Amino acid sequence: MKSSVWWNVTLVILGVFALVDTSFSFERFDIVTTAEMQELLDNRKKGTIDFILVNSLDRIIYREHSIPESINIPLSEIGTHLSLLGTDKDKLIITYCMGFR
């Protein structure tokens, strides 16, 4: 039961970006800048940090424009691909799409 609750929370977090006014959602979540993302990726290569990087866009866009070593979980398919997030509830999950304006 705890596992399903955690996945539901994950779904809510990912859905916030798609459904809520951006000014509200940005207050609730940390924004990772391009420079910070590059540092995180470099540190992941060094083995000093581990995280899951999720591209939430359509598969066609993912194939053409994605950050290397990210996984694709389109928002429309999130319920069927939750297993890609693993079982570690404390692992950092970073989602991205085409940015914000």
C-alpha positions in Angstrom: 0.0 0.0 0.0 2.8 2.4 0.8 4.3 1.9 -2.6 1.1 2.8 -4.4 0.8 6.0 -2.3 4.3 7.0 -3.2 3.6 6.5 -6.9 0.5 8.5 -6.7 2.5 11.4 -5.2 5.0 11.1 -8.0 2.1 11.3 -10.5 0.8 14.4 -8.8 4.2 16.0 -8.9 4.7 15.3 -12.6 1.2 16.4 -13.4 1.6 19.7 -11.7 3.7 21.0 -14.5 1.1 20.1 -17.1 -2.0 21.2 -15.2 -1.3 24.1 -12.8 -0.5 27.7 -13.5 3.3 27.9 -14.0 3.8 30.6 -11.4 2.2 28.4 -8.8 4.1 25.2 -9.7 7.5 27.0 -9.8 6.9 28.1 -6.2 6.5 24.4 -5.1 9.5 22.9 -6.9 13.1 23.7 -7.3 14.1 24.8 -10.8 17.4 23.4 -12.1 19.3 25.7 -14.4 21.2 24.5 -17.4 24.5 25.1 -15.5 23.2 23.2 -12.5 22.0 20.3 -14.7 25.4 20.1 -16.4 27.0 19.9 -13.0 24.6 17.2 -11.9 25.3 15.2 -15.0 29.1 15.6 -14.6 28.8 14.5 -10.9 26.7 11.5 -11.9 29.4 10.4 -14.4 31.9 10.7 -11.5 29.7 8.6 -9.3 29.2 11.3 -6.6 25.5 11.6 -7.2 22.7 9.4 -8.5 19.4 10.5 -9.9 16.8 9.7 -12.5 16.4 12.2 -15.3 12.9 12.0 -16.9 11.9 13.6 -20.2 8.1 13.9 -20.0 7.6 14.8 -23.6 6.1 12.8 -26.5 8.3 9.9 -27.8 8.9 11.6 -31.1 10.3 14.8 -29.5 12.3 12.6 -27.1 14.0 10.8 -30.0 15.0 14.1 -31.5 15.7 16.3 -28.5 16.7 14.7 -25.2 19.5 14.9 -22.6 21.7 11.8 -22.9 21.0 9.1 -20.3 17.5 10.5 -19.6 14.5 8.2 -19.8 11.3 9.0 -21.6 8.0 8.8 -19.7 5.4 10.9 -21.6 2.8 12.3 -19.3 0.1 10.5 -21.2 1.8 7.1 -20.5 3.0 7.7 -16.9 0.8 5.1 -15.4 2.2 2.3 -17.5 5.9 3.3 -17.0 6.2 3.9 -13.3 8.5 0.9 -13.0 11.2 2.9 -14.8 11.5 5.1 -11.7 12.7 2.2 -9.6 11.9 1.3 -6.0 14.2 3.7 -4.1 11.8 6.3 -2.6 14.6 8.6 -1.6 16.3 8.8 -5.0 16.2 12.2 -6.7 14.0 12.4 -9.7 14.4 15.4 -12.1 11.8 15.9 -14.8 12.1 18.1 -17.8 10.3 19.0 -20.9 10.9 21.9 -23.3 11.5 24.5 -20.6 9.4 27.3 -19.3 8.6 30.8 -20.4 
